[in-house]
Amino acid sequence: MQLRPNFTVEELSCPCCGECKMDNEFMDRLQDLREACGFGFKVTSGYRCEKHNEAVSKKSKGQHSMGLAVDISLTNRYYRRILFEADIKYFRDIAIGKNFIHLGRGMNIRGLGVYA
């Protein structure tokens, strides 16, 4: 089942329980990013239920468990650069790891309009 033209419910669902509670605005941004890049990328982690999030994350209520983040796999370094240049327009929380790129909405810190 398609969640957006380039993303399926299956790839964004929690591997623990199969639930998929991705935020609609977040998914619009992810689809916009995909179209801006012009190439596909594999989502390795999307929505996480509380149980699964506790097992894989130090944060008790992280963005994944609110449907506001994904981790993607992209090994081509040329594509990684294009993605990074494009994703700063769509996401406030970007982390580049050895095996993944985390894209999140970002969290408003104390109502100051500052995002981490």
N, C-alpha and C positions, 0 to 999 in steps of 0.2 A: 504494500500500500504506500502510495506516495504522500509524503508530508509537504514537500515542495517539489518543483520539477526535477531537481537534482539530488534529492535526499529522501530516503525511505524511512518509514516508521521502524522497520527492523534494525537498520544501522544506528538509529538514535535511541533505541530502547535500552532499558537497564538489563544487563546480562543476568542479573539475579532473579528478577521477577517478571521481566518482559513489559513493564509499564513504560509509557512514553509520554511524559508531561513537559514537553519542550514549550517554552514561551513563544507565542506567535510573533511578536516583534523581533525577538532574537532570531527566529528562523527566517524572517524577512531579510534581516541583515546578513545572515549566512548565505542565503540564496543570492543576494546582491553581490556579495564578495565572490562567490563562485562564478557569476556572470562577468564580473569585472576582470577576474584572472584569466578566463578563457580556457581553463583546464580543470580537470577534476582532482579531487583529493579524498582520501579515505578517512572517514570518521572512526577513530578507535575508541572513543568514549563520549557518550552523550549524556542522556538523563541517567541519574543514579538514585535509586530509592535510598531511604535512610540506612537500611541494613548494609547495602552494598557500599554506600559512601563511607560509613564507619570502618569498613574493612579495608578500603583503599586510600583514604584521605585523612589527614590530620585535622582538618576542619570539620566540626560537628555539623555545620549547616552551610556547606559550600555552594558555589554557583551551579555546579552540576546537579545538585539535589533540588534546585529550584528551576531547572530547565534553562539556565542562563549561561551555559558554557559547553564547549566541546573540546576534545583533544583530537588532533588530526595527525596523520602520518603523511609525510611528503619527503622522500629521500633525494630527489633531484635538487641540487643546490641552486640551480638557476631558477627553478619554480619556487623554491623557498624564498628567494629574494623578491621575486615578483609578488608572492603572497604577502610577505611582510610589508612591502611598500603599499599594497592595496588594503591590507587589513587594518592599518592604523586609521583609516577613514571610517571604519565600521565598528571597531571594538576598542574599549578602553583598557582591558586587561589582556595583555599578550605576554606569553612566556614561551621561550624557545628552549626546549630540552634536547638532550642527545637523540631521543627516539620519538619525540612528539612536539607539536606546537599547540599550546593552549590558547584558545580564544574565548574570552568572557566579556560580559557586558560591563563589568566593573561595579564596584559598590560605592555609594555615596557615603563619605566619611563625615559623620556628625552634622549632616545637613549643610556643609560648606561648599558643596558643588565640586569637591575634590574627589577624584576617583583613584582607587588603588588597583 
